[in-house]
């Protein structure tokens, strides 16, 4: 196991203040579970790192990857992350972890029960952060984490950052007020935050109108604004670069290719393929400002790339594409325009 897994990433000093988001994260200290669910590039890790630095309680941090998608590996990593912050924790837990998950669908998890007993004895509050939880798919892990949440002591708080919704039931937690959800809408930069970012963090003297134009293109997508800043810093004509800013910019297209398109299934790629620019899937054609998709067969994977496909209206079957992602997908799935 790498030591870096148990340490929150370094946060730069010149961050954009986000008091609304910080307040929502603080509210998680009154709940068992806080889920930060947003696609790639919305600043989940940065926001949690900054919050962990100033929240005033112990924080056990674990950055997950696909190697943790195995029951023993996952819970060993969680235990080690807590042990790093609470010396002496888990002495009785390790032998139980080695036995693996409970084979019964009705009995409790002995190792998880032991973890809960030790957590209950902690004299002060503890936040457990699981970053990049979308790397975890194993059913046994989902089951045991659901069990842990159901019995979590009131002074222990779990923060999960993921690109996807959780695979275990959370309705009971929501109805009991024990779950706080932070969505892509909360993670988006607001227009005034975009202005602060370009002027203070990126060091670009843009007018309010120029920032508004970039904000409209990216819809507050944090990485989109960061990549726009990279493009503008190397530009000899900022006004023209803003006008031409789209999904074909190499910074943007490289990011979308690496973080989104390359991770899509063949089904999802095929879903975007037919005449992505001009063929209407619903009430709006792809060539309009927002492409809209409305059909019964929308793959569930759409929700995993929500910054490309964001909910349009109240229907879960309707999603919309931001302008530069329409352009990127048109080139990616139909490179020859056919």
C-alpha positions as CSV (number, residue, x, y, z in Angstrom):
1,X,0.0,0.0,0.0
2,X,1.3,3.4,-0.9
3,X,1.5,6.0,1.8
4,X,0.0,8.7,-0.5
5,X,-3.3,6.8,-0.3
6,X,-3.7,8.0,3.3
7,X,-2.9,11.6,2.8
8,X,-5.2,14.3,1.3
9,X,-3.7,16.0,-1.7
10,X,-1.8,19.2,-1.3
11,X,-4.1,22.2,-1.8
12,X,-2.7,25.3,-3.5
13,X,-2.9,28.6,-1.6
14,X,-4.6,30.5,-4.4
15,X,-7.9,28.7,-4.3
16,X,-11.3,30.3,-5.1
17,X,-13.2,30.8,-1.8
18,X,-16.4,28.6,-2.0
19,X,-18.3,29.4,1.3
20,X,-21.6,27.8,0.1
21,X,-19.8,24.5,-0.7
22,X,-17.8,24.6,2.6
23,X,-21.1,25.1,4.5
24,X,-22.6,22.0,2.8
25,X,-19.5,20.0,3.7
26,X,-19.8,21.3,7.3
27,X,-23.4,20.1,7.4
28,X,-22.1,16.6,6.8
29,X,-20.9,16.6,10.4
30,X,-24.6,16.3,11.4
31,X,-25.1,13.2,9.2
32,X,-23.7,9.7,8.9
33,X,-23.0,10.0,5.2
34,X,-22.1,12.8,2.9
35,X,-22.0,11.9,-0.8
36,X,-20.2,14.2,-3.2
37,X,-21.3,12.9,-6.5
38,X,-20.1,14.7,-9.7
39,X,-18.2,13.7,-12.9
40,X,-14.5,14.2,-13.6
41,X,-13.1,17.6,-13.2
42,X,-15.6,19.2,-10.8
43,X,-13.1,19.7,-8.0
44,X,-14.4,17.0,-5.6
45,X,-10.9,16.1,-4.3
46,X,-9.8,19.7,-4.0
47,X,-13.0,20.8,-2.1
48,X,-12.7,17.9,0.3
49,X,-8.9,18.5,0.8
50,X,-9.5,22.1,1.7
51,X,-12.4,21.3,3.9
52,X,-10.4,18.6,5.7
53,X,-7.6,21.1,6.4
54,X,-9.9,23.5,8.2
55,X,-12.8,21.4,9.6
56,X,-11.4,21.2,13.1
57,X,-11.8,17.4,13.6
58,X,-9.8,14.3,12.9
59,X,-9.9,13.2,9.3
60,X,-8.9,9.8,8.0
61,X,-8.3,10.1,4.3
62,X,-8.2,7.2,1.7
63,X,-7.7,7.7,-2.0
64,X,-9.0,4.7,-3.7
65,X,-8.1,3.0,-7.0
66,X,-9.1,-0.2,-8.8
67,X,-6.6,-2.2,-6.8
68,X,-8.8,-1.6,-3.8
69,X,-11.8,-3.2,-5.5
70,X,-11.4,-6.4,-3.4
71,X,-12.9,-6.9,0.0
72,X,-9.7,-7.5,2.1
73,X,-7.8,-4.8,0.2
74,X,-10.6,-2.2,0.6
75,X,-11.2,-2.8,4.3
76,X,-7.5,-3.1,5.1
77,X,-6.9,0.3,3.4
78,X,-9.8,1.8,5.4
79,X,-8.5,0.4,8.6
80,X,-5.0,1.6,7.9
81,X,-6.3,5.1,7.1
82,X,-8.1,5.3,10.4
83,X,-5.1,3.8,12.2
84,X,-2.9,6.6,10.8
85,X,-5.0,9.2,12.6
86,X,-5.9,7.1,15.7
87,X,-2.8,5.3,17.0
88,X,-3.7,1.9,18.7
89,X,-6.9,1.5,16.6
90,X,-7.7,-1.9,15.0
91,X,-5.6,-4.3,17.0
92,X,-8.4,-6.7,17.2
93,X,-9.7,-6.1,13.7
94,X,-6.9,-7.4,11.5
95,X,-7.4,-11.2,12.3
96,X,-11.1,-10.8,11.4
97,X,-10.4,-9.0,8.2
98,X,-8.2,-11.9,7.1
99,X,-11.3,-14.2,7.4
100,X,-13.0,-12.2,4.7
101,X,-16.6,-11.1,4.4
102,X,-19.6,-12.8,5.9
103,X,-21.0,-15.5,3.6
104,X,-24.5,-15.0,5.0
105,X,-27.0,-12.5,3.6
106,X,-28.6,-12.0,7.0
107,X,-25.8,-12.2,9.6
108,X,-23.6,-9.3,10.5
109,X,-20.1,-8.7,9.3
110,X,-17.7,-9.8,12.2
111,X,-14.9,-7.6,11.0
112,X,-17.1,-4.6,10.4
113,X,-18.8,-5.1,13.7
114,X,-15.4,-5.0,15.4
115,X,-14.6,-1.8,13.6
116,X,-17.8,-0.2,14.7
117,X,-17.1,-1.2,18.3
118,X,-13.7,0.4,18.2
119,X,-15.1,3.5,16.5
120,X,-17.7,3.8,19.2
121,X,-15.0,4.0,21.8
122,X,-13.2,6.9,20.2
123,X,-13.4,10.0,22.5
124,X,-13.7,12.6,19.7
125,X,-15.4,13.0,16.3
126,X,-13.8,11.5,13.2
127,X,-14.5,12.0,9.5
128,X,-13.6,9.1,7.2
129,X,-13.0,10.3,3.6
130,X,-13.2,7.8,0.7
131,X,-12.1,9.6,-2.4
132,X,-12.6,8.2,-5.9
133,X,-15.1,5.7,-4.6
134,X,-16.3,5.0,-8.2
135,X,-13.3,2.7,-8.5
136,X,-15.1,0.3,-6.1
137,X,-17.7,-2.1,-7.6
138,X,-17.4,-5.4,-5.7
139,X,-20.8,-6.4,-4.3
140,X,-19.3,-7.7,-1.0
141,X,-17.8,-4.2,-0.4
142,X,-21.0,-2.5,-1.1
143,X,-22.9,-4.8,1.3
144,X,-20.5,-4.4,4.2
145,X,-20.2,-0.6,3.7
146,X,-24.0,-0.4,3.8
147,X,-24.0,-2.4,7.0
148,X,-21.3,-0.1,8.5
149,X,-23.3,3.0,7.7
150,X,-26.5,1.6,9.2
151,X,-24.7,1.1,12.5
152,X,-22.2,4.0,12.4
153,X,-21.8,5.8,15.8
154,X,-23.1,9.4,15.8
155,X,-19.7,11.0,16.2
156,X,-18.3,9.2,13.1
157,X,-19.0,10.7,9.7
158,X,-18.3,9.1,6.3
159,X,-17.6,11.4,3.3
160,X,-17.6,9.6,-0.1
161,X,-16.5,11.3,-3.3
162,X,-17.5,9.5,-6.5
163,X,-18.3,10.1,-10.1
164,X,-21.3,7.7,-9.8
165,X,-24.2,7.2,-7.5
166,X,-23.7,4.6,-4.7
167,X,-24.4,1.0,-5.5
168,X,-25.9,0.3,-2.0
169,X,-29.3,1.5,-0.7
170,X,-29.4,5.0,0.8
171,X,-33.1,5.8,0.9
172,X,-33.4,5.0,4.6
173,X,-30.5,7.3,5.4
174,X,-32.1,10.1,3.4
175,X,-35.5,9.7,5.0
176,X,-34.0,9.7,8.5
177,X,-31.9,12.9,7.7
178,X,-28.7,10.9,8.1
179,X,-27.4,11.6,4.5
180,X,-26.2,14.8,2.9
181,X,-25.9,14.8,-0.9
182,X,-23.7,17.3,-2.7
183,X,-24.4,17.1,-6.4
184,X,-22.9,18.4,-9.6
185,X,-25.0,21.6,-9.3
186,X,-23.3,22.3,-5.9
187,X,-19.9,21.6,-7.4
188,X,-20.2,23.9,-10.4
189,X,-18.5,27.3,-10.1
190,X,-21.0,30.1,-9.8
191,X,-20.4,33.0,-12.2
192,X,-18.9,35.1,-9.5
193,X,-16.5,32.3,-8.6
194,X,-15.5,32.0,-12.2
195,X,-14.6,35.7,-12.2
196,X,-12.5,35.2,-9.1
197,X,-10.8,32.2,-10.6
198,X,-9.7,33.9,-13.8
199,X,-8.6,37.2,-12.2
200,X,-7.0,35.9,-8.9
201,X,-6.0,32.3,-9.4
202,X,-5.3,32.2,-13.2
203,X,-4.0,35.8,-13.3
204,X,-6.0,36.7,-16.4
205,X,-7.5,40.2,-16.6
206,X,-10.7,39.3,-18.3
207,X,-13.8,41.4,-18.5
208,X,-17.1,40.3,-16.9
209,X,-18.5,39.7,-20.4
210,X,-15.5,37.5,-21.4
211,X,-15.8,35.4,-18.2
212,X,-19.6,35.1,-18.8
213,X,-19.0,33.8,-22.3
214,X,-16.5,31.1,-21.0
215,X,-18.9,30.3,-18.2
216,X,-21.8,29.7,-20.6
217,X,-19.6,27.4,-22.7
218,X,-18.4,25.3,-19.7
219,X,-21.6,25.6,-17.5
220,X,-19.3,26.1,-14.5
221,X,-17.3,22.9,-15.1
222,X,-14.2,23.6,-13.0
223,X,-11.7,21.7,-15.2
224,X,-13.2,23.3,-18.3
225,X,-12.5,26.8,-16.8
226,X,-9.0,25.7,-15.8
227,X,-8.3,24.3,-19.3
228,X,-9.7,27.5,-20.8
229,X,-7.2,29.5,-18.7
230,X,-4.3,27.3,-20.1
231,X,-5.5,28.1,-23.6
232,X,-5.8,31.8,-23.0
233,X,-2.4,32.1,-21.3
234,X,-0.7,31.0,-24.5
235,X,-2.9,33.1,-26.7
236,X,-1.8,36.2,-28.6
237,X,-5.5,37.2,-29.1
238,X,-7.6,36.5,-26.0
239,X,-10.8,37.8,-27.5
240,X,-10.5,35.6,-30.5
241,X,-9.5,32.6,-28.4
242,X,-12.6,33.0,-26.3
243,X,-14.8,33.2,-29.4
244,X,-13.3,30.0,-30.8
245,X,-13.2,28.1,-27.4
246,X,-14.8,24.7,-28.0
247,X,-14.3,20.9,-27.7
248,X,-11.6,20.9,-30.4
249,X,-9.1,22.9,-28.2
250,X,-6.3,20.4,-27.6
251,X,-6.3,20.9,-23.8
252,X,-10.1,20.2,-23.7
253,X,-10.1,17.3,-26.2
254,X,-7.1,15.6,-24.5
255,X,-8.9,15.8,-21.1
256,X,-12.2,14.5,-22.5
257,X,-10.4,11.7,-24.4
258,X,-8.4,10.6,-21.4
259,X,-11.0,11.1,-18.6
260,X,-14.2,10.3,-20.4
261,X,-14.3,8.9,-23.9
262,X,-11.6,6.2,-23.4
263,X,-13.5,4.9,-20.3
264,X,-16.9,4.6,-22.1
265,X,-18.2,1.2,-23.0
266,X,-18.9,0.3,-26.7
267,X,-22.6,0.6,-25.9
268,X,-22.1,4.2,-24.7
269,X,-20.0,5.2,-27.7
270,X,-22.6,3.7,-30.0
271,X,-25.3,5.7,-28.2
272,X,-23.6,9.0,-29.2
273,X,-22.6,7.9,-32.7
274,X,-25.5,8.4,-35.0
275,X,-25.2,11.9,-36.6
276,X,-24.3,13.4,-33.2
277,X,-24.5,17.0,-34.6
278,X,-27.7,17.0,-36.6
279,X,-29.9,14.1,-35.6
280,X,-32.4,15.0,-32.9
281,X,-32.9,12.4,-30.1
282,X,-35.6,14.5,-28.6
283,X,-37.0,18.0,-28.6
284,X,-33.8,19.8,-29.5
285,X,-31.3,18.9,-32.3
286,X,-27.7,18.4,-31.6
287,X,-26.8,21.4,-33.6
288,X,-28.7,23.7,-31.3
289,X,-27.0,25.3,-28.2
290,X,-27.7,22.2,-26.2
291,X,-28.0,18.7,-27.7
292,X,-30.9,16.9,-25.9
293,X,-31.4,13.1,-25.7
294,X,-34.8,11.7,-24.8
295,X,-35.4,8.1,-25.5
296,X,-36.2,4.9,-23.4
297,X,-32.9,3.3,-24.2
298,X,-30.5,5.9,-22.6
299,X,-27.7,3.8,-21.1
300,X,-27.3,4.0,-17.3
301,X,-23.7,4.9,-18.0
302,X,-24.9,8.4,-19.1
303,X,-25.1,9.3,-15.4
304,X,-21.4,8.4,-15.1
305,X,-20.5,11.2,-17.5
306,X,-22.9,13.7,-16.3
307,X,-20.8,16.7,-17.1
308,X,-21.2,15.7,-20.8
309,X,-24.8,14.7,-20.3
310,X,-26.5,16.9,-17.6
311,X,-30.2,16.4,-16.6
312,X,-32.5,18.6,-18.7
313,X,-35.8,19.2,-16.9
314,X,-37.3,16.7,-14.5
315,X,-37.2,13.6,-16.7
316,X,-34.4,11.2,-15.9
317,X,-34.6,10.1,-19.5
318,X,-33.6,13.6,-20.8
319,X,-30.1,14.9,-20.7
320,X,-28.3,17.7,-22.4
321,X,-24.9,18.2,-23.9
322,X,-22.9,21.4,-23.3
323,X,-21.7,23.1,-26.5
324,X,-18.0,22.1,-26.5
325,X,-18.8,18.5,-25.5
326,X,-21.2,18.2,-28.5
327,X,-18.2,19.3,-30.7
328,X,-15.8,16.9,-29.0
329,X,-18.2,13.9,-29.3
330,X,-19.0,14.7,-32.9
331,X,-15.3,14.5,-33.7
332,X,-14.6,11.5,-31.5
333,X,-17.5,9.2,-32.6
334,X,-17.8,10.5,-36.2
335,X,-14.3,11.7,-37.1
336,X,-15.2,11.6,-40.8
337,X,-18.5,13.4,-40.4
338,X,-20.5,10.2,-41.2
